[in-house]
């Protein structure tokens, strides 16, 4: 109960202070000029505190990185798969903030493929990327859209990979890190 109240208070404070606390963004679009992106930010700001994300059904998965950049640690909420609601992303993206903590860097919408003639989903005026295979066993083939609301991405606000996001070293470039998000989040 207290965690929920704290989350609601954090969301309210974040929503009221958007201009003063706006996160870094890519030069291609200011996220605070689009009402849908403002709604996404207000709805997800509480998840900067990882226990609120897990309490709301987001489950930790691997950190994804390639030579062109990283996506970070994915926390997926399968009940939000298929959502085109700006306030209900299917995934939260975190990076290692040091000292065993995670920092929220972006959000991701995930839409499972429902048939071979399915239209490519759009949100925030942008087409989703894909279709692509799931990122973990049991995750469906899907389209996805990344939005770097909390960390600047020189490749663009909606780019799939962010060169400023790194995963803990896995020993080889271009592979998934097997670093456990549970260990990183202190669970």
N, C-alpha and C positions, 0 to 999 in steps of 0.2 A: 504494500500500500504506500509506504513512504517513498519507495523507488519510483512508483507511478506518479506521485505528486511532484517529486523532484524533476522527473522527466517533463511533466506538463509545465512546470515553472520555467525550466530551461528553454523549452520550446517557445513559450510566451515571451520570455526575455529576448531570445534570439530574433523572434519575429518583430518585436518592437524596436530593435536596434540594428536592423539590417543595413542601413546605409553606413553606420559607424563601424560595423564588424563584418563587412562584406569580405568574403574570401578572395584569394587571388584567382584570376580567371585569364583565359587565353585572350589574345587581342582580337580574335574574330568576332566575339560577341560578349557584351556585358550581361551576365546572367540576371542582373537586377533591373533590367529594362523589360523583361518578359514576365508577366504575372504568373505564368505556369512554373517558370524556374524559381521564382520567389516562393511559390507554394511548396515546391519540392524542397527547397532549402529549409523553410520553416518546419516542414514535416519531418525532416531527417536530422536537423541540428542536434536533437536530443541524443542521437546515436554516436555522438563524439564520446559519450560514456558507454563503452562496450557492454557492460552488464544490462543496460536498457535495451540494447539491440537483441541480445540473447533472450531476455525476458519477453520480447515481442516476437519471438520465433525465428530470428536470424541465426543460422547454424554455421559455424566456422568450417572453412575448406582451405585448400592449398593456396599458396602465393604464386601468381602467374607472372612470368617475365620472359622477355625475348630480347635479342640484341637491340631492337628499336625502342625498347622501354618496358615498363611494367604495368600491370593492372593492380598489383598488390594482393593482399589477402582478401579473399571473397567470403562474405557472410551471406548465405542464401536463405531466403524465406520462400519455400515452394508454394505457400498459399497465395503469394503475390505473383507467381508466374502467370503470364497472360494479361497482367494489369497494364493498362495504358493511363492509369490515374497518376498524375504527377506526384501525388502524396504517398504512393505505394510501390516503391521500386522493389524488384525481385532480389536485388543484391546491394550490399554496402561494400565499399572498397576501402581497405585500411593499409597503411604502411607501418613498418617497424619504427617506432618513435624513440627507441632506446630504453634501457632500464626495464625491459619486460613489458612495455606498454605499446599500444597501437594508437595511430592517429587516423581519423576519418579523412579520406582524400577525394572520394567520389561515390557516385551511386550508379546503378545499372538496372535497366528494365529488361526483362527476359520474357519472350513470347514463344512458347513451343509451336513447332510446325504442326498444323492440323490436317494438312493435305497437300498434294503436289501442285494444286492450283491456288494455294493460299497467297493472298496479296501481302507484299512486304509491309510490315507495320510502320507507322510514322508517329512521332511525338515531338513536340517542341519545334515543328516544322522540318524535322530531319528524318530521313529513312533509317531504319534499323540496319545493322550489318548482319550478314548471314545469307542463307541458313548455315549453321555450323553444328558440329557434334557437341554433346554435353561436355562439361569441364570435369565431371566426376562420375563414377559409376551410378547409373540409374537416372542421370540428368538427361532429359530429352533433347533431341535435335531442336535447335531454336534459332531465333533471331535475337539480337541484343543491341542495346543502345547505352553507351557510357556517357556520363556527364561529370566532368571534373569540377564540381562545385566548391571543393574545399582545398584544392591544390592546383596551382597554375600548370597548364599543359601547353608548352610551346607549339605542339602539333595541332592544337585547337580544343575548344571546350567539349566537343563531341567526338574527338578522336578515340579510337579503340585503345591505343597504347600511349602511355605517358613516359617520355624519357627522363622525367624527374622522379619517377617512382621506381624504387629498387626492392628486390626481395633479398632476404638474407642469403648469403652465398651458398649455392648448392654444389659448388665445385666445377660446374660447367656452364658456359654461356648458352642461352637459348633453350633452357629447360625449365620445367616447373621446379620450384623449391619444395622440398618435402618438410620444411620447417612447419611445425604444428602451430596453428593459430590458437589452439587451447593453451599451449605453453606460453605463447606471446601475450595472450590476454589475461594470464594469471588464473585460468580456470582449473 
